[in-house]
Amino acid sequence: MLSFIGRSVIQKTITLFFVSIVSFLIIHLAPGKPSQVNPMNPKFTPEILERFQKEFHLDKPLYVQYLYFYRGLFTGQTVSWKDNQSVFSKIWGRFLNSLPLFIVGTLITWTLSFPVGIRSAIYRGGIYDRTTTFLSYLLISIPGFFFAYVLIIFVVNHFHVPVIGMETFGIANSSIPHMIMDRIWHLLLPSVLGATGGIAILSRYVRSQMLEVEGQDYIRTAKAKGLPPDQVHYKHAFRNALLPFVTMFGLILPGLIGGSVIIETIFSWPGMGRMAYDAILARDYPVILTVNFVSAVLVLAGTFVSDLLYLVVDPRIRL
């Protein structure tokens, strides 16, 4: 088992190194040059441009720029070109904002998807299965931004409460319990919105995987032996149907960045997805490269978590 974990760590470290090189090259292959950060600014004189290039080593070969950038990244010296703030401090602050949104949305998605999918598979073709199938395809078909505006209009018109931002304006002087409840309220709506599409898709996967396992010979044998239905469905079928979802669970970590851009923009939530989008518009290359690097780390960390979960779920890997 330790050799399996060691090989996985080495492979992912090598992969991260090559990903850092590819992402660095892609940024420099994009139209325009990094030195053209603000070409329309009349104060951006040739002298300032030359000083800017020397300060950020843009006058050196690409491999030297690569070494300078990642040296500064790992030592905490890399700063944003937009506001000259430390990139890590900006990302850390936005990460803390996106984390509760991600955790609540993930918990709602995975908590509801499995009961819905399993029950649909057990009662295949029934009213419950047809209803959940219709609702799932309906939620998949509705654009996220449209559904978000419908929820906002419904909540504001019926409950007359604010839903935009992380907190209600002017609540800073309120009591701590009031501030906590206000933050939870603002967190609820974008989390539910982020979970609806995930529930619709994941429950379909759970249903199809359960149907595939329920048709296996060992399930029919378990039923023929007279085992209770709950034991057949949840102990024998569900555990074997769980293996593909171990991989899916490990790959949800990148959702901290990519999966929240639309939601954070609509609800004015200052998270990582919105920061990455603003950095792309501003051509803030240090922030873009750092976000790409963090995304790669999250993907590889997720696959490593999947490897560890496979050790728990599948005894063949331990052997």
C-alpha positions, 0 to 999 in steps of 0.5 A: 500500500505504501509503495502504491501511495509513493508511486502516486505522489511521484507521478503527480509531482512530475505531472505538476511540473509539466503542467506548469511549463505548458500553462506558462507557454500557453499564456505567452502564446496568447495574442499580445505580449505581457508587457502590453498590460495597459496599452491604452493608458496615456501614462504608460510611456516607453520609459515606464514600459522599460522599467516594467519589463526589467522589474518583472524580468520580461526582457529575459528569455522564456525559461528565465522568466519561468524560473523567476516566476515560480521562484517568486511564487513559492517564496511569496514574492509574486505580486499582481500587476493590477494592484501590486498586491501579493498574489497568494494573499489575494488568492487566499482571501478569495479561497476562504470566500469560495470555500463555504460556498463549495462545501455547502453546495457539495454536501447538498449535491452528494447528500441528495443525489444518491437517495434519489438515484438509488430509489429511481433504480429500485423502482425503475419505470414507476411514477417516482422514476419518471418524475425524477427523470423529468425534473433532472432533465428539466434542471439540466436544460435550464441555463444556470444564469436564468435559474439564478435570476428566477430564484432571486426574483422569487425570494426577493418578492416573497420574503423581501430580503437581500440576497446579493453579496456575502452580507447585508449592507449596514449589518457590521454593527449588529450582534454576532448571532445576527451576523452569522444568520445573515451570512448563512442566509446569503450563502444558502441561495447560491449554494442551492443554485450550484447544487441543482445541476449537480443533483440532476446530473449525479442522480442520473449517473447513480441510477444508471450505475445501480441498474447496471449492477442490479443486472449482474449474476451475483445480485440475482443469486443474492435475491434467489437466496432470500436475502432481504431487499435492503441488504441486496440493494444497499450492501451488495449492489450499492457498494459495487456501484460506488467505485466510479463515484470515487473518481468523481468525488476526487475531481470535485476539488477544481470546482472551487475555481471553475465551477463558481464563476457564473454564480459568484458573478450573479450574486456578487460573491467575491470568490476565486472564480470571479477573481480569475475572470477579472484577472483574465479581463485585466490581463493580470498574468501573475494571477492567471498563472497562479490560478492555473497552478492552483487548479492543477494542484487541486486536480492532482490532489483530487485524484490522489484522494481518489486513489486513497478512497480506492484503497478503502473501497476496493480490496484488490488495490490493497492486495 
